[in-house]
Amino acid sequence: MIVITCVHCGKRQLLPLTMVNGMTRTVDDDGRVVHHLTYTCWCGRPGSKTIRGPVEAGL
């Protein structure tokens, strides 16, 4: 489950990972892991969320 706030309906809600349409994982210049998610909200409209994680081990 992920927590999102939909820009279309304005609701903060939990989405199951089955509603995530795509995900990419990159490492930024500071060594942080960055996940870019695209999803379909409960209201039926698409959205996206960027999650920055901790610094990747070994960098």
Secondary structure, DSSP 8 states (H G I E B T S, - for coil): -EEEE-TTT--EEEE-GGGEEEEEEEE-TTSEEEEEEEEE-TTS-EEEEEEEEEE-TT-
